[in-house]
Amino acid sequence: MKHILKYTFSLVLMLISFVTLAQEQTPKTDSIVPKKERYGIRLGVDLYKLTRSIYDKDYQGVEFVGDYRLTRKHYLAAEIGNENKTVDEDQLNFTTKGSYIKVGFDYNSYENWLTMENQIYVGLRYGFSTFNQTLNSYSIYNNNQYFGPSELTVSGEKFDGLSAQWLEVVAGVKAEVFKNVFVGFSLRINRLVNQKQPNNFENLYIPGFNRTYNGDFGVGFNYTVSYFIPLYKSTVKTKKKKNN
């Protein structure tokens, strides 16, 4: 986990530096030609989940991402995905399988120059997941004074029809590296608002939410590559200077 956070922090600095450098190298212009900005749909995929499915034998997953530009600063955003995750701990081994969808909006706080379309944004999501849990093995320590300490292993129990809903705060960066091609990352903090869980067994991992901490708290991130499909252009309205 420490290596992942270190890598994430390095990527944050690299992308912010890239966006800033690109802005500094873009020449300013005093042209009176009105500025036009593009509006459209951006579609992509989470590279982290795809690559993790290759090197992690206990994980299979995919996530598709997309956003639609509403105004100069506001974007509708969504993610949809599927995960199959096995967690193996000292006394517990379980597998979670399910799908999820997250919908919400992003606000771009970055001021682009000319035709640049980069983002440093914050956002909010509502997440919903349906899944099942399979309790592969569960060891119970029995401290019996007569027969002595022993372990009882329970296995093979499956729980279907589970679900969860949560709110998600998002912060991230997107930078255009080639024409219409964007790379980016985002960090997420999640809070459960409702869940259906098995009797005598908690939802320790939820597709789209990730591992639960303290019962209802979670964190996550993604690394994305996406392609922008322009639909139309809109002229930017400039404020008129007041004469003294």
N, C-alpha and C positions, 0 to 999 in steps of 0.2 A: 504493500500500500504506500509506503514511503517513497519507493521508486516511482510509482505512478504519479504521486503528487509532485515530486521533483520534476518529472518529465512534463507534467501539465503546466507547472509554473514557467519552465523554460520555453514551452510553446507559446504561452501567453506573451512573454516578453518579445519573442521572435515575431509574432503576428502584429503586435502593437507597433514594433519598430518598423515592420514592413509597411503598415498603413501610414504611419507618420512620414516615412521617407518618401513614399509615393506622393503624398500630398505636398511635401516640400519641393519635390522635383517638378511638380506640375506648374507650368508658367501661369501667372496671373494675367488677366486681360482687362482692358478698360473698354472693350468693344461694347457698343450699344445693342448688339444683336441679342434678343431675348434668349435666356437660357431655357432649354427644354430638358425635362427629366423623364426617364422611361418607367413605365408601370407594367407589371406582369407577374408571372408565376415562376417560382424557383423550386425545383425538385431535386432531391438528392438522397444519399444513403449515409448511414453511420459506419465509418471505416473501422472504428474500434470493435464493434460487435462482430463484423465480418472477419477481421483478423484473429480475434479471440477464439472464434469458432474453429480456427485452424490449429492453434497451438494448445488450447485448453480442452482436454478430453472430457471434462465434466460440464462443458458449456456448448450450446448451440443457440444462435440468435441472429436476428436481422431486424434493422429498423430503417424505415423510409421517412424522410423529412420533407417538409414543404412550407412555403410561405407565399402570401399574396400581398402586394403593396397597396394599402388603402389610401394613405396620404404621404406627404414628404417624410414623415417621421414614424408613422404607424403601419404595422404589418399584422395581418392575420397569420397564425402559425399553427402547425400541427405535426405530430409524429405518430406513426403507427408501426407496431412491431410484434414479434413473437419470440419467446424465450423458452429454453429447456435447460434448467440448471440443477446440478446435483451438488449438495453441500455435505461434506464428510468431516465430522468432528469426532472428538474422543468418544463420546457416548451417544452420538446421534448421526444418522445418515439418512437424508431425504432428498427427493427429486421434485422439482416444481416445473410444471408445463402450463403455458397459457399465452394469451394474446392481450394486447392493450392498445389504447388510443389516447392521445393527449391533444387537447385543443386550447387555444388561447391567443395571445397577442404579444408582439415585441415593440418596444419603443427605441428608435435609433437616436442616440445622443451625439453621434459624430457628425461634424459639419464637413461635407464633401465639397471639393472644388470642381467646377466645370462638369465633366461627364463621369466623375468618379461615383461609385455606388457601394463603397465599403460601409461596414457597420461596427459600432461598439454599442451594444444594446442591453437592455434589461427587459424582462417579460414575466408573464404569469401564465400558468397552464392549469387546466382541470384534467385529471387523469382518471381513466376507468380501465380495470383489468378483470378478465375472467380466467380462471385457472383451476388446476387440481394439484393436490399434494400426495405423494406416495412416501410413506414412512418405510424406508428400506430396512433399517435396523435401529433399535433403541435399547440401550443397556441400562438396567435399573440396579443400583447397588443396594443389596439387602444385608443389613447388619444384624443378623440373627444370633443372639447370645448362646442359643443351644447348639445349633449346627455350625456356627461360625459364619464369617462374612462370605457373601457370594454375589454373583452377577446374574441377572435374568435378562435375556435378550428377546425382544419382541420384534417381529419383522413382517413385511408384506401387506400392511394396511394402507388402503387408498381412500382419499377423501375427494369427492367430486363436487361440482357446483359451487365453488368458492368464488368470491369477488372482492374487489376493493375499490375505493374512490379516494382521491387525494388532491391537494393543491400543491403546486410546484412553482417556486421562485427561480427565475432563470437569469443568468448573466453570461454574455458571450461576445465573440468577435467573428466577423466574416470579412474576408478580403478577396478581391478579384485578382486571380493570378494569371489567367488568360481571358480572352474575350468571352464573356458570359459564364466563365467557370470560376466558382468560388470555393475556397476552403475555409474552415472555421472550427471553432470548438465552443462548448458551453459548459458551465458548471450549474448544478441544480441542487436545491434544498427542498425536501419533500415533507409534507405533513399529512398523515392519514385523517380523513374526516368520517369514513365509514368502511367497515369490512365485515365479510362473512367468513368465519373461520371454524375449523373442526372442533368438536368437543375434546377437551383435554390435550389440545395441541395448537400452538400458535402458528400464525402465518409468518415464519421467519424470513422468507424470501417471496417477493411479489413481482411478477413480470412487469417491467416498466418502472417500478418503484425501487427495485433492488433490495438489498438486505435491510431489514427493519432494526432500528435501535431504540431501546426504551419503549418498545411496543408500537410506536406510531411515528417515528422520526426516521428519515432516510436521506442519503446523498447520492448524487450521480453525475455523470458527465458524458459528453460524446464528441467525437471528431468527425466532421462531415466534409464531403465533397458534393457540390450541387451545381446544377446548370440553370441559368436564367432564361426564361422564354418571354421576350418582350411582346406586349399586346398593343400598347399605344403610348404616345408621348403627351406630356402636359407642360404648358409654359409656366415657368416660375414667376409668380407675381412679385415685383419689387416695390418696396415702399418709396413713395415720393418724398423728396427732401422738402422740408418746410422753409419758406423764405422768411428771413428776419425782417 
